[in-house]
Amino acid sequence: MFWEIAVNVLNIDKWILPAPSAILKSFYYSLDLITFHAQWTLFEALLGLIVGLVTGSVIAVIMQWSETIKKMIYPLIILTQTIPFITIAPLLVIWFGYTLTAKIIIIALVCFFPVAINLENGFSSVEYNFIKLIHSLGGNRWQLFSLVKLPFSLPFFFSGIKIAASYAILSAVISEWIGSDRGLGILLIRSSKSYLTDRVFAVVLVISLLSMVLVRLIDSIAVKLLPWYYHNQLMEWKKEKL
């Protein structure tokens, strides 16, 4: 409300700061265009998220399977996050051209890290008593992994996926800046260069909504697959309130 009033009272030009009503109007009139570009960005984000999820999971399993390999890989994983991924975009363009592959690699590089780190933390957080119990019953390494470590790490795994999902849409948008003819990223640039600031705000709003919907979807899947965990969380919350 204050934003709307301030823009009208101060008579701020629409191309500098549009009123919320102008943004909503632009969203309405550009809905077909935004929907077309949003579909492509969402496709890129989901594909990159899946690649990052699989890569992060494999790395986490390898690290927990061998302490030596973990000591070798872990610093490299941290190193990948110290390099701004936008700086490697020119290399990806040289190697893969302006293709979907280059964009998926960028998105996967952003998404794999929270999945790998959270899942590895889940494996490492298993209580020693459970490990000792499996060993006392004659369980082997695979049984320890499948019966104890994997179920225990699933909440950590989904936490990592939710973090990755929150980055996926934004990473897809930025990846489109390296070269694309469709997607919210290219629509954002075109609108900005045309001084269609109201459409820029509308696109940013759509990007935020897509990120929130994706995170919420993953959260719903986690609740369905891990009812025991969320039930315990609810019980603990109720105890704290009493």
Buried (B, 14 or more C-beta within 10 A) or exposed (E): EEEEEEBEEEEEEBEEBBBEEBBBBBBEEBEEBBEEBBEBBBEBBBBBBBBBBEBBBBBBBBBBEEEEEBEEBBEEBEEBBEEEBEEBBEEBBEEBEEBBEBBBBBBBBBBBBBBBBBBBBBBBEBEEEBBEBBEEEEBEEEEBBEBBBBBBBBBBBBBBBBBBBBBBBBBBBBBBBBBBEBBBBBBBBBBEEEEBBBBBBBBBBBBEEBBEEBBEEBBEEBEEEBEEBBEEEEEEEEEEEE
